[in-house]
C-alpha cells in the first residue's frame, strides 16, 4: 500500500515516453548506462525482453512487468524490451515549475532537477507483474493524451495514473488485481464506439439507459465497463467533454456566455 503520505498524493505528470518496435533507436543488448532517477517513474514493459538493474538488483523485463522508481533510485539495463514510462511528481509544487518544464531528457541525471523523495512508495516492490489489458490501455491513454499537449490534459492524465496505481496497489501485500481480461477484450470496441457516439452527440440529452441499450448491455454493466476502459464514469466523461468543448468554443469563436 501507499503509506500515510497518500493523503497528500496528487500526482503531476511531467513527461511520458514510449519505445516500440517501430521507433526503437538502438540494437538489442544495448547497455543503458547507470543513471540516478530524477522523478517518480512508472514503467510498463509492452513487449520484447531485456534486463533492468535497480539499485544493484537484476530483473528480467518482459511484457506485463511494471517498474516503480522513486527519485534517487540507481538504475541501468540492457535493451530488447519495449516500454511506456510515465514520469511524475507526487504533487504539484509551483516552486518546481522549472523542473517540470526542463528540456533535459529524463534519463540524463541532473541533481539540480531531481525531486526529493518523501517515501510515497517506500513499502512497494520496485517490480510488479501484471497481464492486465486495462493497465496497458491506461498507459497508452496517458501517452496519447500527453502528446496532445493540451493545457487541460493534466486532469485526464492524473485520472488515468490514479487508476493504474489503484489496479496495481490494491492490498497491503501489493496483490495484483486481475480483471476479467476476456470481458475487457470483448467490450473494448463496444465502449470505444459508445465514446465516439457521445463525442458526436454532446448537444443531445444523453442518458445512461439509452447509451447502455445502444451497446446491448445493462445500465450497471455499461457503467462498470465504461469506467474500467475510459477511466471515468459515463456521466463524468460527458460533463468533462462538454466543458472542454465549451472552453474550445470560447477561445476559438466569438461566442459568449449568456
KALINTA-V763380 format. One record per residue. N is the residue number from 1. RES is the residue in one small letter. PSI is psi in radians with two decimals (999 if undefined). OMEGA is omega as a letter, one per 40 degrees, with the letter a starting at -180 (999 if undefined). D_CENTER is the distance of its C-alpha to the mean C-alpha in whole Angstrom. Layout:
N|RES|PSI|OMEGA|D_CENTER ; N|RES|PSI|OMEGA|D_CENTER
This chain:
1|x|2.64|i|18 ; 2|x|2.44|a|17 ; 3|x|-2.88|a|20 ; 4|x|-0.34|i|22 ; 5|x|-0.14|a|20 ; 6|x|-0.35|a|18 ; 7|x|-0.39|i|20 ; 8|x|0.19|a|19 ; 9|x|2.05|a|15 ; 10|x|1.32|a|14 ; 11|x|2.54|i|11 ; 12|x|2.09|a|11 ; 13|x|2.19|a|9 ; 14|x|-0.79|a|12 ; 15|x|2.66|i|11 ; 16|x|2.32|a|9 ; 17|x|2.46|a|11 ; 18|x|2.30|i|12 ; 19|x|2.20|i|15 ; 20|x|-3.08|a|17 ; 21|x|-0.30|a|20 ; 22|x|-0.49|a|21 ; 23|x|0.16|a|20 ; 24|x|2.19|a|21 ; 25|x|0.09|a|23 ; 26|x|2.70|a|25 ; 27|x|2.84|i|27 ; 28|x|2.54|a|26 ; 29|x|0.25|i|27 ; 30|x|2.37|a|26 ; 31|x|2.09|i|26 ; 32|x|1.94|a|23 ; 33|x|2.71|a|26 ; 34|x|2.38|i|25 ; 35|x|2.81|i|23 ; 36|x|2.16|a|22 ; 37|x|2.30|a|18 ; 38|x|-0.60|a|18 ; 39|x|-3.14|i|15 ; 40|x|2.39|a|13 ; 41|x|2.42|i|11 ; 42|x|1.97|a|8 ; 43|x|2.17|i|9 ; 44|x|2.25|i|10 ; 45|x|2.08|a|13 ; 46|x|-0.10|i|13 ; 47|x|3.02|i|17 ; 48|x|-2.95|i|20 ; 49|x|2.51|i|22 ; 50|x|-2.80|a|22 ; 51|x|2.40|i|22 ; 52|x|2.28|a|21 ; 53|x|2.06|a|23 ; 54|x|2.00|a|21 ; 55|x|0.72|i|24 ; 56|x|-0.10|a|27 ; 57|x|2.16|a|25 ; 58|x|2.39|i|25 ; 59|x|2.49|i|23 ; 60|x|2.54|i|22 ; 61|x|1.92|a|19 ; 62|x|2.88|a|19 ; 63|x|2.27|i|16 ; 64|x|-0.25|i|14 ; 65|x|2.45|i|14 ; 66|x|2.24|i|12 ; 67|x|2.19|i|13 ; 68|x|2.16|a|12 ; 69|x|2.49|i|15 ; 70|x|2.78|i|16 ; 71|x|2.37|a|18 ; 72|x|-0.20|i|21 ; 73|x|2.42|i|20 ; 74|x|2.17|a|23 ; 75|x|2.54|i|21 ; 76|x|3.12|i|23 ; 77|x|-3.02|a|23 ; 78|x|2.27|a|24 ; 79|x|3.04|a|22 ; 80|x|-0.16|a|22 ; 81|x|2.77|i|19 ; 82|x|2.69|a|16 ; 83|x|2.82|i|12 ; 84|x|2.22|a|9 ; 85|x|2.32|i|9 ; 86|x|2.14|i|7 ; 87|x|2.29|a|10 ; 88|x|2.82|i|10 ; 89|x|2.67|a|13 ; 90|x|-0.43|i|14 ; 91|x|2.70|a|15 ; 92|x|2.34|i|17 ; 93|x|2.01|a|20 ; 94|x|-0.45|i|22 ; 95|x|-0.26|i|24 ; 96|x|0.28|a|21 ; 97|x|-0.66|i|21 ; 98|x|-0.63|i|22 ; 99|x|-0.77|a|20 ; 100|x|-0.62|a|17 ; 101|x|0.05|a|19 ; 102|x|2.49|i|20 ; 103|x|0.00|i|21 ; 104|x|2.23|a|21 ; 105|x|2.59|a|19 ; 106|x|-0.42|a|17 ; 107|x|-0.05|i|19 ; 108|x|1.98|a|22 ; 109|x|2.28|i|23 ; 110|x|1.85|a|24 ; 111|x|-0.49|i|25 ; 112|x|-0.35|a|26 ; 113|x|0.17|a|22 ; 114|x|2.33|i|21 ; 115|x|2.71|i|19 ; 116|x|2.52|i|21 ; 117|x|1.94|a|20 ; 118|x|0.32|i|21 ; 119|x|0.56|i|20 ; 120|x|-0.60|a|17 ; 121|x|0.53|a|17 ; 122|x|-0.43|a|20 ; 123|x|0.15|a|21 ; 124|x|2.31|i|18 ; 125|x|2.56|a|18 ; 126|x|-0.33|i|17 ; 127|x|2.29|i|16 ; 128|x|2.69|a|15 ; 129|x|2.31|i|16 ; 130|x|2.50|i|15 ; 131|x|0.98|a|16 ; 132|x|1.94|a|14 ; 133|x|-0.59|a|13 ; 134|x|-0.71|i|11 ; 135|x|-0.76|i|8 ; 136|x|-0.71|i|9 ; 137|x|-0.73|a|9 ; 138|x|-0.68|i|5 ; 139|x|-0.79|i|4 ; 140|x|-0.62|i|7 ; 141|x|-0.70|i|7 ; 142|x|-0.81|a|4 ; 143|x|-0.85|a|7 ; 144|x|-0.67|i|10 ; 145|x|-0.67|a|9 ; 146|x|-0.73|a|10 ; 147|x|-0.21|i|13 ; 148|x|-0.48|i|14 ; 149|x|0.71|i|15 ; 150|x|2.53|a|16 ; 151|x|-0.55|a|17 ; 152|x|0.28|a|16 ; 153|x|-0.27|a|12 ; 154|x|-0.64|i|11 ; 155|x|-0.77|i|12 ; 156|x|-0.77|i|9 ; 157|x|-0.80|a|6 ; 158|x|-0.71|i|8 ; 159|x|-0.77|i|8 ; 160|x|-0.77|a|5 ; 161|x|-0.72|i|4 ; 162|x|-0.63|i|8 ; 163|x|-0.70|i|8 ; 164|x|-0.85|a|6 ; 165|x|-0.63|i|9 ; 166|x|-0.67|i|11 ; 167|x|-0.52|a|11 ; 168|x|-0.66|a|12 ; 169|x|1.40|a|14 ; 170|x|0.01|i|17 ; 171|x|2.84|i|20 ; 172|x|-0.41|i|22 ; 173|x|0.11|a|22 ; 174|x|0.70|i|18 ; 175|x|2.41|i|19 ; 176|x|2.14|i|17 ; 177|x|2.18|a|16 ; 178|x|2.06|i|17 ; 179|x|2.97|i|17 ; 180|x|1.68|a|20 ; 181|x|-0.53|i|18 ; 182|x|-0.74|i|22 ; 183|x|-0.74|a|21 ; 184|x|-0.83|a|18 ; 185|x|-0.79|a|19 ; 186|x|-0.53|a|22 ; 187|x|-0.07|a|20 ; 188|x|-0.87|a|18 ; 189|x|-0.58|i|20 ; 190|x|-0.83|a|22 ; 191|x|-0.61|i|19 ; 192|x|-0.75|i|18 ; 193|x|-0.68|i|22 ; 194|x|-0.71|i|22 ; 195|x|-0.74|i|19 ; 196|x|-0.71|i|21 ; 197|x|-0.75|i|24 ; 198|x|-0.83|a|23 ; 199|x|-0.61|a|22 ; 200|x|-0.11|a|25 ; 201|x|0.61|a|27 ; 202|x|-0.38|a|26 ; 203|x|-0.18|a|29 ; 204|x|2.91|i|30 ; 205|x|1.59|a|31 ; 206|x|2.26|i|28 ; 207|x|2.67|i|28 ; 208|x|-0.68|a|26 ; 209|x|-0.77|i|29 ; 210|x|-0.77|a|30 ; 211|x|-0.71|i|26 ; 212|x|-0.73|a|27 ; 213|x|-0.63|i|30 ; 214|x|-0.51|i|29 ; 215|x|-0.17|i|26 ; 216|x|0.51|a|29 ; 217|x|2.96|i|28 ; 218|x|2.80|a|28 ; 219|x|-0.75|a|27 ; 220|x|-0.75|a|25 ; 221|x|-0.69|i|24 ; 222|x|-0.81|i|22 ; 223|x|-0.74|a|21 ; 224|x|-0.84|a|19 ; 225|x|-0.54|i|18 ; 226|x|-0.85|a|17 ; 227|x|-0.63|i|15 ; 228|x|-0.66|a|13 ; 229|x|-0.76|a|12 ; 230|x|-0.50|a|12 ; 231|x|-0.15|i|10 ; 232|x|2.70|i|13 ; 233|x|2.75|i|17 ; 234|x|-0.75|a|19 ; 235|x|-0.84|i|21 ; 236|x|-0.64|i|18 ; 237|x|-0.72|i|17 ; 238|x|-0.80|i|21 ; 239|x|-0.83|a|21 ; 240|x|-0.73|a|18 ; 241|x|-0.70|i|19 ; 242|x|-0.68|i|23 ; 243|x|-0.74|i|22 ; 244|x|-0.69|i|20 ; 245|x|-0.73|i|23 ; 246|x|-0.74|i|26 ; 247|x|-0.74|a|24 ; 248|x|-0.71|i|24 ; 249|x|-0.64|a|28 ; 250|x|-0.52|a|29 ; 251|x|-0.26|a|28 ; 252|x|-0.09|i|29 ; 253|x|-3.13|i|32 ; 254|x|0.19|a|35 ; 255|x|2.55|a|34 ; 256|x|2.74|i|35 ; 257|x|2.21|i|34 ; 258|x|999|999|37
